Amino acid sequence: MIPISKPDIGAAEEAAVLDVLRSGMLAMGRRTADFEAAWAAYCGVGHAVMMSNGTVTTEAILRALGIGPGDEVITVSFSFNATVSTILQAGATPVFVDVRDSDFAMDPDLVEAAVTPRTKAIMPVHLYGLMADMDPLLAIARRHGLHLIEDAAQAHGATYRGRRAGSFGPAMFSLYATKNLMTGEGGVATTDDDELADRLRLYRNHGMRRRYYHDELGTNFKPTDLAAALGLAQLPRLDERTEQRRRNAARLTAGLAGYLTPTVPEGRGHVWHQYTMRFPGERDRVVEGLAQRGIGTMIYYPVPIHRQSYLQAYVPGAADLPLPVTDRLAAEVVSIPVHPMLSDADLDEIVRAIRELATPVDAAVADRARTGAS
């Protein structure tokens, strides 16, 4: 079996966790502070604030920015549900714009028209390990005085014109077990804003700077030192693992010439959290065939958020929104293994299986599919 993902846990991680267990300090202690400092330095920002998971980290960012009832946040539907559920949990309203075929990310050309007097933030998603097109999004945010929040859940170490994800605005990274940098479960916010970092730390810890003195309304989003220790053990190898992912992705792309493989726009550094292909009109057959050959796949994401049943009560008419690229991608995408634990033989087997199962497309068809042209 070739799995779609496989946590890379070795002696360093085991020793780090055992050290925490023996220390007697299991929650939000020295290891948490050390991991926060290391992650802030890696991203090139002033602050990192670790929390219990990525979802609550995004919610905390929204609340710390004062975004709530009556406010709107422009985002995308082609993402994991938490991108939108956190906006709703904060009491705000998501406003959807479509994504681009070329990078699966927010289409900047559609954002300005979505801005209203109620808009408070733009939240692009760096999907599959590739950053969204940040320069035009930043320009729109500045022009309208909006916050720009990075959903960087899958983008650990990804770059845009030389700057790392997490350095463009307040950002959330997920540290879930399948992520490129993982702590089992966890999340971390990054920011250069001293006041925002202070509010995030307050909010995650019941509004306390000093024990039992509550300065603000907060909640319990605290991380464990067990999780932080895993992160500290993983971080020194992140770049090495990323380079292996890039080598694996390059081997897949070379072997799958003639198919709808992912592309990397100029100026962006992909970290290949997922290697996501498109199989128009034959996805289910390809997925079934790969499963029969022992090759794991995953569809991220088969039902766009704007079509989820629960959302209709919060955003009436959401399912009827014209998001043609989102709908098309949701019907075509499949992620195949690219993680650093794969051997060359594994990669060659994946290529061989896809070539046996799937129909190649000619260059003109591929170009139309990637650009959405008719």
Secondary structure, DSSP 8 states (H G I E B T S, - for coil): -B-S------HHHHHHHHHHHHHS--BSSHHHHHHHHHHHHHHT-SEEEEES-HHHHHHHHHHHTT--TT-EEEEESSS-THHHHHHHHTT-EEEEE-B-TTTSSB-GGGTGGG--TTEEEE--B-GGG----HHHHHHHHHHHT-EE-EE-TT-TT-EETTEETTSSSSEEEE--TTSSS--SS-EEEEES-HHHHHHHHHHHBTTEEETTEE-S---B---BHHHHHHHHHHGGGHHHHHHHHHHHHHHHHHHTTTSB-----TTEE---S-EEEE-TTTHHHHHHHHHHTTB--B-S-SS-GGG-GGGGGTSTTGGGS--HHHHHHHHHEEEE---TT--HHHHHHHHHHHHHHS----HHHHHHHHHT--
